[in-house]
């Protein structure tokens, strides 16, 4: 259920409560590029989970994963199911 858009003050108050963001850009080590990371035959949730666990142990509280525009263009409905 969507709620009304937050005001600038509400957004600022929420952000102020967050810890300092520490993280990295992420691509799983078993993928050679962004497309392969999400490929039907190359998606590797076991390694993704393990590597995100490493990031957590290092103290990271955020990671950025790029979703290639070709994936979004051709597989949009699949990503919406997740």
HELIX and SHEET records of a PDB file:
HELIX    1   1 UNK A    8  UNK A   17  1                                  10    
HELIX    2   2 UNK A   34  UNK A   37  1                                   4    
HELIX    3   3 UNK A   45  UNK A   57  1                                  13    
HELIX    4   4 UNK A   69  UNK A   81  1                                  13    
SHEET    1   A 2 UNK A  23  UNK A  25  0                                        
SHEET    2   A 2 UNK A  62  UNK A  64  1                                        
END                                                                             
